[in-house]
Amino acid sequence: MTATWIKATTGAVALGALAAVAVLGSSLDPAAERAHATSTTAVMPAAQPAACPAPLTVPVGAIEGDDFSSVPTQSSRAVFGGASTPVGDGVAVEAPVGAVLERAEDGDIASLAALTCTRPASTQWIVAGATTVGASSRLVLTNPTERNIEATVTLYGGAGALGETRTLAVGAASQAELLLEGVEAELPAMAIRVDATGAGVVAALQDSRLDGLQPAGTDWASASEPGRHLVVPAVGGGGASAATLRLMSPEGAVASLTLVGADGILDWPGTSRVELEAGVVTEVAVPLGDVRAIEIDADADVVAAARTVVQRSSDVGLEGQTATDFMWVAAQPVPTTAESTAARVAYAPGLGGAIVAYSPVSTTVTVLDGAGAVVAETPVAARTVVRIPLDLPAGTAVSITGRAAWVVTVRQDPGFLAAMAPARPEVDPMEITTVDRSYVR
């Protein structure tokens, strides 16, 4: 008599446990086992809706008075991706990829913040955030599905993985939040891993900074894709006052870093080779200048993201003081084919929007709108970066052809910036392998 054993391998969308094996009468007898042919079948999992987190908030210590308010008195929020339905304080959108763009004019979180809204995933890495004095990291987990989910959060810092994890219950069609400064204080740089049961969750991090009374920026950070050959397609740029690359390798790695600009490879003294201890978060300062890309080649998987900071004059405190804003751009796999590029979608943010694209080879980048019409076209030399302004209404879906990694950036006066990464609208198929094995009755 035989029993069928099932092995499942999933992509970004997980389905949870698939099967259990019942043993009748006695344990498995190794001597009775015999080899049988295996059979692998591709199964398309059910598509879950893309979800966006709840709006930006002042994480802690909100103060409101006649002369000063830490809570924004003027703010706006736009959600792209078609019709939306509430999911807790967030929303699910009808499109397979959505986006959110928020602007707070004043208060502690005065900033421009943006995020690409994706479908749930079982494992996600976010490379962003800090929990030092004046910093807050608000993790928002969204479950747009009809089943309850459990999510386990693991933090990594300068000493590696923290021993303690946190598990959150995320109810059906709801959200759960966790202030990471309440989990571990005084982390100047962190990476976060979120593992979820069932169909997974959508994870997003509100990274907020405050320098005394001065707002020092707020942005949404989304998942980074692990890999050995990665690129951060946009860092620095006109008006940047600081830029930093943050990396972490779960198992440890040696990474080579290359800085690329509009005319090719740029000098980056002392940073061509970085040794990453397992689980240890490492930061490297990036030279300032026009918008650049960072190539990352490692001998084991790495997750990474770059943070760009800009300054502006402040109307808080003494005359001449400055406030800042920043954007996070996560590393992407270096595209191996033009088809892998064409499979990603983002949204035009309106005023101040542009596509920043990097290509490892000479190619032509063609920008298409949601209807497939060509809206821009430009050649890109091998290992260079190009900036393509987006003269499109806010919320217009965009994609590109050509072998390139890219991101949508937006800059608004008097010194605000944000970015939205493209995402794949397709659901990855799941492979189910069945193997016949003998058991003793």
Protein Blocks (a to p, Z undefined) as FASTA:
>chain_A
ZZddddddddfbcgbjfbdcddehiacdfklpccdddddddddddddddddddddddfbh
pacdfkbcfbdfbdcdddeeijaddehjbccdfbfbdcdddddfbdjklccddddddddd
fbdcddedjfbehiacddddddfbfbdcddddddddfkopafbdcdddddehiaddddfk
lmoghiabdcdddddehjbpaddddddddehjacgbdaddddddddfbdcdfbggjehia
bdcdddddfkopadddddddfkbccddehilbccddehiacdddddeddddddddddfbd
cddddddddddddfehjehiacddddddddddddfbfklmmmpccddebehiacddddfb
dcddddddfkopafbdcdddehiaddddddddehiacddedjddddddddddehiadddd
dddfbdcddddddddddddZZ
